[in-house]
Amino acid sequence: MSRTDPVKVKICGLTDEDAVEAALEAGADFLGVVFFDKSPRGLSPLRAAEILQWVPEEVRKVGLFVEPDDALLNEVMNQVRLDFFQLHGAETPERVEQVRQEFGMPVIKAVGISAAADLDAAAAYAEVADWLMFDAKAPAGASRPGGNAQAFDWSILKDRKWPCPWFLAGGLTEANVAEAIRLSGAKAVDVSSGVESAPGVKDADLIAKFIAAAKGK
Ligand SMILES: O=C(O)c1ccccc1N[C@@H]1O[C@H](COP(=O)(O)O)[C@@H](O)[C@H]1O
C-alpha cells in the first residue's frame, strides 16, 4: 500500500444479497459474513455461500468467528468461498498460528482496545496474524465481543508501527470515519452497526455514504 492509496473498506455482517450488491456497487474492498450464533448477523454456511456466490475474485471475502472449533471452520471452508478467517474472540496467539497452519487461510485477528496498554497486548498477535483489527472492547455484560457500535480513543494508534497491516473498527459511521482515519492513521477500516437501519439489516445508502467518506470521495 502506498501513502496515496485510498483507504480500504470492509463491510461486515452482510446478511442478504441486496446488502452484498450495495457494498460492491459502493466499492467495498472486503465483505464480511458472521458465523456466530449469538449475533443478529449470524448466517449458516449455506446462506453465506448463497449471498457471496457472485462476488468477484478481487473483492476479499471474510468469515468472522468467535473462538471457533475445527469442526465449524471445516464446515464453513467446505461450503463457502472465503479469502480470510477473522477471529474475533479470546483466541490465543498459539490458536491463531494453529488455524493458519491447519487451514492454510490468512487470519485477521481482532483485538479489543480500551486504552493504550491494550495495544501492547496486541503485539503478540502481530507476529502470527496476517492482519490485525483494533476494535473497541465490548461493554460489560455484552452478549458478543464485537459489533456493539462502541468506539475507542483512535488517537492512541497514531504513530504506532505494526509489522502487519491492520483495520480500525468499532463504532465507525459515515459521520466519524474520516476523523477516525485522520486521528489513527488507519489505512483500512471495518464497519457493521454504522451502516445498518437495525441490527442485522444493512442500509444501502449508509453503505455508500460510509465508503465515500472513508475513501475521501
Ligand atoms: O457483528 C457482530 O455481531 C459481531 C459479533 C461477534 C464479534 C464481532 C462482531 N462484529 C464485528 O465487530 C466490529 C465492529 O463492529 P461495529 O461496526 O462496531 O458494529 C466489526 O468487525 C464487526 O464485524
The ligand as a Gaussian input file, in Angstrom:
#p B3LYP/6-31G(d) Opt

LIG

0 1
 O      -21.237000      -8.055000      14.217000
 C      -21.341000      -8.865000      15.144000
 O      -22.442000      -9.228000      15.545000
 C      -20.111000      -9.417000      15.791000
 C      -20.249000     -10.495000      16.633000
 C      -19.138000     -11.015000      17.256000
 C      -17.894000     -10.476000      17.046000
 C      -17.740000      -9.383000      16.209000
 C      -18.834000      -8.836000      15.566000
 N      -18.749000      -7.733000      14.750000
 C      -17.568000      -7.045000      14.379000
 O      -17.184000      -6.054000      15.306000
 C      -16.515000      -4.990000      14.640000
 C      -17.094000      -3.651000      14.989000
 O      -18.454000      -3.601000      14.699000
 P      -19.332000      -2.268000      14.763000
 O      -19.037000      -1.506000      13.494000
 O      -18.954000      -1.512000      15.982000
 O      -20.728000      -2.756000      14.788000
 C      -16.643000      -5.330000      13.162000
 O      -15.513000      -6.101000      12.753000
 C      -17.800000      -6.227000      13.137000
 O      -17.834000      -7.030000      12.035000

